[in-house]
């Protein structure tokens, strides 16, 4: 009896191992992020998209799982030619997911998602070139490109229907000019800015010339007016001087001749090498030999007090024409006044 129990125990252990192996190969778990296909001898017999524990025939059925989440596909940079024949470099990014695992398996085979991306990229590129080739480059480079991206998505979605996938969105990540066109555009922009700067400098020089010309004309006008009025003042002063001389001569002609002779002596005899040749009894030396008192001849009619200069018409007080203020590093700020009617003018 004991030997029989030992035999049963020895047979039960391998049986339990076999049962465990069969149970393990018959069960599989589907994650909530996955979709599973049950293949029997290479043919799809079941599709499991609900997460949980599922069964299959051990050693006969095979389970293939695909990622059920939204996947991304960045495209390589490509050159497109819009409607205005202006070449652009475009980068795009597509978002897609598997919607029909059976059709997806039939389309891509055993390579799975990698093969799907290789077949999906040309579809997206053709859709980008087809849509962007119908619009001008300004529409592609603008900020509002939502309608263009929706058209690209719809075009790529219709062309990828046989792959068992759905293209959710296509986005244009970068849109720029080619390198050679970009350099030419920068050069043109620099030339345009240089031309605008030259125009501004020319306009500034023209305005400066106008200001200088107006200032020079004002200087000439003020100088001429000041010269004219100074001549008037000088003439009136000469008239007053002559009137004073006339009064002095009228009061005592001999005294007037005496002072005039002294002035002549001063002017003629100045300097270290002054030489004159004349007769000793010349009238030029008459006041050197005597004081001329014998020849004094006062006026017979008394001259009234004052002088002729006081009876001249007194000019109107001068009126300042313009006042200018300047400063100098050696002197403090001063003001020059140009008179509209200088002192002594009538």
C-alpha positions as CSV (number, residue, x, y, z in Angstrom):
1,X,0.0,0.0,0.0
2,X,2.8,2.3,0.8
3,X,4.5,1.5,-2.5
4,X,1.3,2.4,-4.3
5,X,1.1,5.8,-2.7
6,X,4.7,6.5,-3.5
7,X,4.1,5.7,-7.1
8,X,1.0,7.9,-7.3
9,X,3.0,10.7,-5.7
10,X,5.8,10.3,-8.2
11,X,3.4,10.4,-11.1
12,X,1.4,13.4,-9.7
13,X,4.3,15.8,-9.7
14,X,5.1,15.6,-13.4
15,X,1.4,15.8,-14.2
16,X,1.1,19.0,-12.2
17,X,4.1,20.4,-14.0
18,X,2.5,19.6,-17.3
19,X,-0.8,21.1,-16.3
20,X,0.9,24.3,-15.2
21,X,2.8,24.6,-18.4
22,X,-0.4,24.0,-20.4
23,X,-2.2,26.6,-18.4
24,X,0.6,29.1,-18.8
25,X,0.7,28.7,-22.5
26,X,-3.1,28.9,-22.8
27,X,-3.4,32.2,-20.9
28,X,-2.3,35.7,-22.0
29,X,-2.8,39.2,-20.6
30,X,-3.8,42.2,-22.7
31,X,-2.7,45.6,-21.4
32,X,-4.9,48.6,-21.6
33,X,-2.4,50.3,-23.9
34,X,-2.3,47.3,-26.3
35,X,-4.3,45.5,-28.9
36,X,-3.7,41.8,-29.4
37,X,-4.2,39.3,-32.3
38,X,-4.5,35.6,-31.8
39,X,-2.9,33.7,-34.7
40,X,-3.4,30.0,-35.4
41,X,-0.9,28.7,-37.8
42,X,-0.4,32.3,-39.2
43,X,-4.1,33.0,-39.6
44,X,-6.0,35.5,-37.4
45,X,-8.6,33.7,-35.3
46,X,-9.3,36.3,-32.6
47,X,-8.9,40.0,-31.9
48,X,-8.6,41.2,-28.2
49,X,-8.8,45.0,-27.6
50,X,-10.3,44.8,-24.1
51,X,-7.7,44.7,-21.3
52,X,-7.7,41.6,-19.1
53,X,-7.0,37.9,-19.0
54,X,-7.7,35.8,-22.2
55,X,-7.3,32.2,-23.4
56,X,-5.8,30.5,-26.4
57,X,-4.9,27.0,-27.5
58,X,-1.5,26.2,-26.1
59,X,1.3,25.4,-28.5
60,X,-1.0,26.2,-31.5
61,X,-2.1,29.7,-31.2
62,X,0.3,32.7,-31.1
63,X,-0.4,36.2,-29.7
64,X,0.8,39.4,-31.5
65,X,0.4,42.7,-29.6
66,X,0.5,46.2,-31.0
67,X,0.7,49.5,-29.3
68,X,-2.8,51.0,-29.1
69,X,-1.8,54.5,-28.2
70,X,-1.4,57.6,-30.4
71,X,2.0,57.4,-32.1
72,X,4.2,60.1,-33.7
73,X,5.9,60.2,-37.0
74,X,8.4,63.1,-37.7
75,X,9.2,63.5,-41.4
76,X,12.5,64.5,-42.8
77,X,13.0,68.0,-44.1
78,X,11.7,68.3,-47.7
79,X,11.6,71.1,-50.3
80,X,8.3,72.1,-51.7
81,X,7.4,74.6,-54.5
82,X,4.3,76.7,-53.7
83,X,2.1,78.3,-56.4
84,X,4.5,81.3,-56.8
85,X,7.5,79.1,-57.6
86,X,9.3,80.1,-54.4
87,X,11.1,77.1,-52.9
88,X,10.5,76.4,-49.2
89,X,12.0,73.8,-46.7
90,X,9.2,72.2,-44.6
91,X,9.4,69.9,-41.5
92,X,6.2,68.1,-40.5
93,X,5.0,65.9,-37.7
94,X,2.1,63.3,-38.0
95,X,0.2,61.7,-35.2
96,X,-1.5,58.3,-35.9
97,X,-2.9,55.2,-34.3
98,X,-3.9,51.6,-35.2
99,X,-7.6,51.3,-35.6
100,X,-7.9,47.9,-37.4
101,X,-5.3,45.4,-36.1
102,X,-6.4,42.7,-38.6
103,X,-5.9,45.0,-41.6
104,X,-2.8,46.4,-40.1
105,X,-1.3,42.9,-39.8
106,X,-2.3,42.1,-43.4
107,X,-0.7,45.4,-44.7
108,X,2.6,45.4,-42.8
109,X,3.2,41.7,-42.0
110,X,5.5,40.6,-39.3
111,X,7.5,43.9,-39.2
112,X,4.8,45.8,-37.4
113,X,5.0,49.4,-36.5
114,X,8.4,50.0,-38.1
115,X,7.1,48.9,-41.5
116,X,4.0,51.0,-41.0
117,X,6.1,54.1,-40.4
118,X,8.1,53.4,-43.5
119,X,4.9,53.2,-45.6
120,X,3.2,56.1,-43.9
121,X,6.0,58.7,-44.3
122,X,5.8,58.8,-48.2
123,X,2.0,59.2,-47.9
124,X,2.4,62.2,-45.6
125,X,5.1,63.8,-47.8
126,X,3.0,63.4,-50.9
127,X,0.1,65.0,-49.2
128,X,2.3,68.0,-48.0
129,X,3.6,68.6,-51.5
130,X,0.2,68.3,-53.1
131,X,-1.5,70.7,-50.7
132,X,1.3,73.3,-50.5
133,X,1.8,73.3,-54.2
134,X,-1.7,74.8,-54.7
135,X,-1.2,77.9,-52.5
136,X,1.3,80.9,-52.6
137,X,4.3,81.0,-50.3
138,X,2.8,83.8,-48.2
139,X,0.0,81.4,-47.1
140,X,2.6,78.8,-46.1
141,X,4.7,81.3,-44.2
142,X,1.8,82.9,-42.4
143,X,0.9,82.2,-38.8
144,X,-2.6,80.9,-39.6
145,X,-1.9,77.6,-41.4
146,X,-4.7,75.5,-39.7
147,X,-6.7,75.1,-42.9
148,X,-3.6,73.9,-44.8
149,X,-2.7,71.4,-42.1
150,X,-6.3,70.1,-42.0
151,X,-6.1,69.6,-45.8
152,X,-2.9,67.7,-45.5
153,X,-4.3,65.5,-42.8
154,X,-7.4,64.7,-44.8
155,X,-5.4,63.9,-47.9
156,X,-3.0,61.6,-46.0
157,X,-5.9,59.9,-44.2
158,X,-7.6,59.0,-47.4
159,X,-4.4,57.6,-48.9
160,X,-3.6,55.5,-45.8
161,X,-7.0,53.8,-45.3
162,X,-5.7,50.4,-46.5
163,X,-3.1,50.2,-43.7
164,X,-5.7,49.8,-40.9
165,X,-4.5,53.1,-39.2
166,X,-6.0,56.6,-38.7
167,X,-4.0,59.8,-39.1
168,X,-5.2,62.0,-36.3
169,X,-3.3,65.2,-37.1
170,X,-0.4,66.6,-39.3
171,X,1.5,69.7,-38.1
172,X,4.0,71.8,-39.9
173,X,6.8,72.4,-37.4
174,X,9.1,74.5,-39.5
175,X,8.7,76.4,-42.7
176,X,11.7,78.3,-44.0
177,X,13.6,79.3,-47.1
178,X,16.5,77.1,-48.4
179,X,20.0,78.1,-47.3
180,X,21.0,79.7,-50.6
181,X,17.7,81.6,-50.9
182,X,18.0,82.7,-47.3
183,X,21.4,84.2,-47.9
184,X,20.1,86.1,-50.9
185,X,17.1,87.3,-48.9
186,X,19.4,88.6,-46.1
187,X,21.6,90.4,-48.6
188,X,18.6,92.0,-50.2
189,X,17.3,93.1,-46.8
190,X,20.7,94.6,-45.9
191,X,20.9,96.5,-49.2
192,X,17.4,97.8,-48.6
193,X,18.3,99.0,-45.1
194,X,21.5,100.6,-46.4
195,X,19.5,102.4,-49.1
196,X,17.1,103.7,-46.5
197,X,20.0,104.9,-44.3
198,X,21.6,106.7,-47.3
199,X,18.3,108.4,-48.0
200,X,18.0,109.5,-44.4
201,X,21.6,110.9,-44.4
202,X,20.9,112.7,-47.7
203,X,17.8,114.3,-46.3
204,X,19.6,115.3,-43.1
205,X,22.5,116.9,-45.2
206,X,19.9,118.8,-47.3
207,X,18.2,120.1,-44.1
208,X,21.6,121.1,-42.7
209,X,22.5,122.9,-45.9
210,X,19.2,124.9,-45.7
211,X,19.9,125.8,-42.1
212,X,23.4,126.9,-42.8
213,X,22.3,128.9,-45.8
214,X,19.6,130.7,-43.7
215,X,22.1,131.4,-41.0
216,X,24.7,132.8,-43.4
217,X,22.1,135.0,-45.0
218,X,21.0,136.2,-41.6
219,X,24.7,137.0,-40.7
220,X,25.2,138.9,-43.9
221,X,21.9,140.9,-43.4
222,X,22.8,141.7,-39.7
223,X,26.4,142.6,-40.6
224,X,25.3,144.9,-43.5
225,X,22.6,146.6,-41.3
226,X,25.1,147.1,-38.5
227,X,27.7,148.5,-40.9
228,X,25.2,150.9,-42.3
229,X,24.1,152.1,-38.9
230,X,27.6,152.4,-37.7
231,X,28.4,154.7,-40.6
232,X,25.4,156.8,-39.7
233,X,26.6,157.0,-36.1
234,X,30.1,157.8,-37.2
235,X,28.8,160.6,-39.5
236,X,26.7,162.2,-36.8
237,X,29.7,162.0,-34.4
238,X,31.9,163.7,-37.0
239,X,29.2,166.4,-37.3
240,X,29.2,167.0,-33.5
241,X,33.0,167.1,-33.5
242,X,33.1,169.7,-36.3
243,X,30.5,171.7,-34.4
244,X,32.6,171.7,-31.3
245,X,35.7,172.8,-33.4
246,X,33.6,175.6,-34.9
247,X,32.5,176.8,-31.4
248,X,36.1,176.7,-30.2
249,X,37.3,178.6,-33.3
250,X,34.5,181.2,-32.8
251,X,35.4,181.9,-29.2
252,X,39.2,182.4,-29.8
253,X,40.7,181.7,-33.2
254,X,44.2,182.2,-31.9
255,X,43.8,179.5,-29.2
256,X,42.3,177.2,-31.8
257,X,45.3,177.7,-34.0
258,X,47.6,177.1,-31.0
259,X,46.0,173.8,-30.1
260,X,46.0,172.6,-33.8
261,X,49.8,173.5,-34.0
262,X,50.5,171.5,-30.9
263,X,48.7,168.5,-32.4
264,X,50.7,168.9,-35.6
265,X,53.9,169.0,-33.6
266,X,53.0,165.8,-31.8
267,X,52.2,163.9,-35.0
268,X,55.2,165.2,-36.9
269,X,57.9,164.8,-34.3
270,X,57.0,161.3,-33.0
271,X,59.5,158.4,-33.5
272,X,63.2,158.1,-33.0
273,X,64.4,159.1,-36.5
274,X,62.1,161.9,-37.5
275,X,63.8,164.4,-39.8
276,X,62.4,167.6,-41.3
277,X,64.1,170.1,-43.6
278,X,62.6,173.6,-43.5
279,X,63.6,177.2,-42.9
280,X,64.1,178.3,-39.3
281,X,61.6,181.1,-39.6
282,X,58.9,178.9,-41.0
283,X,55.4,179.4,-39.7
284,X,55.4,175.8,-38.5
285,X,57.7,176.8,-35.6
286,X,55.9,180.0,-34.8
287,X,54.5,178.7,-31.5
288,X,57.9,177.3,-30.5
289,X,59.4,180.7,-30.4
290,X,56.5,182.5,-28.7
291,X,53.2,181.7,-27.0
292,X,51.2,183.7,-29.6
293,X,49.6,186.0,-27.0
294,X,50.5,189.0,-29.2
295,X,48.3,187.6,-31.9
296,X,45.4,186.8,-29.7
297,X,42.2,188.2,-31.2
298,X,39.1,187.3,-29.2
299,X,35.7,187.5,-30.9
300,X,34.2,191.0,-30.8
301,X,30.7,189.5,-30.3
302,X,30.3,187.3,-27.3
303,X,29.6,183.7,-28.1
304,X,26.4,182.5,-26.3
305,X,26.9,179.8,-23.7
306,X,27.1,176.2,-24.8
307,X,28.2,175.0,-28.3
308,X,26.7,174.3,-31.6
309,X,26.7,170.6,-30.9
310,X,24.1,171.1,-28.2
311,X,21.8,172.8,-30.7
312,X,21.8,169.9,-33.1
313,X,18.6,167.8,-33.3
314,X,18.8,165.1,-30.7
315,X,18.2,161.6,-32.3
316,X,15.5,159.3,-31.1
317,X,16.6,156.7,-28.5
318,X,17.9,153.6,-30.2
319,X,15.7,150.6,-30.5
320,X,17.3,147.1,-30.3
321,X,16.7,145.0,-33.4
322,X,17.7,141.7,-32.2
323,X,19.6,140.3,-29.2
324,X,21.8,137.3,-29.4
325,X,23.4,135.4,-26.5
326,X,26.5,133.3,-26.7
327,X,29.0,131.7,-24.4
328,X,32.8,131.3,-24.6
329,X,35.2,129.1,-22.7
330,X,37.1,132.3,-21.7
331,X,34.3,134.6,-21.0
332,X,30.9,134.2,-19.3
333,X,27.6,134.4,-21.2
334,X,27.2,137.8,-22.9
335,X,24.5,139.4,-25.0
336,X,25.0,141.4,-28.2
337,X,22.3,143.9,-29.3
338,X,21.9,145.2,-32.8
339,X,20.1,148.5,-32.8
340,X,17.3,149.3,-35.1
341,X,18.1,153.1,-34.9
342,X,21.6,153.6,-33.5
343,X,22.4,156.4,-31.2
344,X,22.7,159.7,-33.0
345,X,20.5,158.7,-35.9
346,X,17.6,160.9,-36.8
